[in-house]
């Protein structure tokens, strides 16, 4: 794999607070394009570029904002990546083709500041980065749709462990297999499933069958929407 470049440059601009930007993106051409967009912006500087979140966080640096692509070559999930960056104290702005609504929704639910499309005009991308780097939300149609979801679907308040069990079980795994994958006993998995069903029932969204649980998991963004077969 080609060595991922690191961007270095002066952050000394008289009387201007320079925001240090990191980028997680596994296409070097995208990184070079973003660097070019920020070249003439005295208050914004792309100082670090990595192909994975882990690689970026391994570097001793302070960043005002991390711009994150959703679909990375290491197969990592947007939610996990955002949670890692938040744990490191970084703000996050999603920079994506927005071709997958599930990935956008997953990142939005993890608390990113906004979503900006790679196809947006350069001025809009720079404006979004500037706003997010100062802690402001970047409200776009993609972000609003992802974070709002269906306003008629109340949040049932599943814990992270319950969400993990739901996603595994609703995707087709049997309770015993879920137990092995999640490192739990089968009885604990069954107890979780009872609690999950109770929470959905209390929210007015009953899920008595496995098919119903699958529908709820898709509705709430814990599983991706099924892809339609290609039209012949």
N, C-alpha and C positions, 0 to 999 in steps of 0.2 A: 504493500500500500504506500502511496506517496506520502512523504513526510508532511505532516500538517504544519503549515507556517504559523508562527506567532508574530503578532503585530506589535512593534515597539515604536514609540515616538515620544516627542516632547509633549508634556502636559502643562507646560508653563506658558500661559497666555495672560498678559498683564490685565489685571482688573476683571478677569472673566473666570468664573467657576467652571472648570472643565469636568464634564461627566465622563467617567471611564466605563466603556462598554465592552462586554464580553459576548462572544457569539458561539453557540453550539450548533454546528452544521457540518455535515460530512461531504459537502461539495465545495471544493476550493473556489470554483468560479463564482459561487454565490457570495462567499466571503470577500473575494476581491471586488465584487460589485458593490457590496455594502460599504467596504472601506472607501471606494471611490465616491460614494454618495456623501460620506462624512468628511471627506478630505477638506472641503472648504467651510466646514462648520467649526468655528473656533471653540465652541462650548461642548463639542462631542468628539470623542476619539475612540476608535476601535483598537483596543490594546491587547486583546487576546482572542484567539480563535482555536477551537478544539472540535474534534469529531464526536466526542461523547461528553456527557456531563461529568463523569468520573475524571476524565482527563483534564477538564477545565478546573475542577475543584482540587486537583492534585497540585496546582500551581499556587505558590504563595503570592496572593495578590488581593487587592481590594477593588471591587467593581460596584459601580452605581446601578448597573442594569445588566441582566443577561438576556440576550435575544436568542430564542430557542426555536429550532425547527422541530416539528412534531414527529416526522417519520425519519428515524435515524437507522443507519445500517446495523447497529448492534442489537436491534430488536427491542430496545427499551420502551417502556410505556410513557406517554406524556405525563400521566399522574405521578408516577414514580420520579421522573426527572424533575418535575416542578417541586415536589416535596423535598427532594435532595437539595435543590437550590435554595428553597426557603429555609431549610435547616441550617444552611451555610450563611444565611442572612442576606441573600440576594433577591432583588426584585426581578420579576420575569415578564417579558413580553414575547408572545408567540409570533413567529414570522414563518408563514406557511403558504402553500398553494391552496389550502382550505378545501382540498378535494375530498376529505373524509370527515363527515360531520361528527362521527363518534369520537375521533381523535381531538377535534376542536372542543367538543363538549367535555371530554375527560379533562383536558387542560383547564378549561374555564371553571369547572367544578373544583379544581385544585387551588384556585385563587390567583390566576395570572392577572396582570393589569389590563390585558387586552389582547386582541388578535389583529394582526395586520397582514394583508395578502402580499406575496412577493410580486404579484402583478399590479399592485397599486402604483400610482405615480411616485417618482422619487421624492417629491416634495411632501407627499402624504406620509411616506415611510419615515423620512427624517423628522417630521413633526410628531409622529407617534413615538419614536424613540426618545425625542427630547421630553415629551410629556411624561412618559413612563419612567425615564431616568430620574425625574424629580418627584416620583411617587404618585403621579396622577393617573387616573384610569383613561384608557384609550377606548372610547365607545364607538364601535363599528357595528354594522349590521350582523356580521359573522359572530362577533363576541356577544352581542345582545341576544341573538337567537340561541346561542349555546348556553349562556348562563341562565336565561329565562326558562328554556325548555317549554314544557306545556304547563301553563299556570294553573290548569285544572288538576294537576297531579301533585298532591301534597307530599312533602318529604317525610319519610317514615323514620328517619334517624337511625339507620343501621350503623353499627360500629364497624371499624375496618375489618375485624375478624369475621363479622357476619357478612360483610360484602364479599370477602374472599370465598367463604363457603357458598354463598348464593351464586356467585359467578361460576364456580366450578360445578356445582350441582345442576344449575339451570342450563349449563352448556352441554349437558348430557352424561356427566359422570355419575356413577352410583355412589351411595353414601360411603361404602367401604373404600372406594378409590379416592374420594374426596378426603377421607380421614388420612390416608397415606400421603397424599400430596400436601396436605396442610399440616401434617405432624400432629394430628389430633386422634382421639379414640373415636370409634364409630358412634358410640353412645353420645359423645359430645357433639358430633356433627348432627345427629338426629335432634338433640336438644336445641342446637342453633336453628335448625330448620323450623322447629315448632315456634321458637321465638320470632323468627323472621315472618312466618305466616301470621302470627298474632299481631305483629306490628302493622303488616299490610291490611289486615282485617280491621284493626282499630282506626286506620287512616281512611277506611271506606274503599279500599282497593283489595278485596279478598283474592287470595291465591291458593286455593285448596289443592290444585294439581301441579305437577311438575311443569306442564305447559304454561299454566298461569304464572308460575314463578319465572319462567323464561321471559314471558311478556313483560312482567314487572321489571326484570333486570335490564331489558332493552329500553323500556320507557325511562328508567332512571339513569341510563348511561353506564351501567356496570358491564354490559355486553354490547358489542357492536350490532348495528342494524344488519339483518341478513341481506346479502347482496343478491340482486335479481339476476337470473341467468341471462347471458347475452341474447339479444334478439337475432333470429336467423333471417 
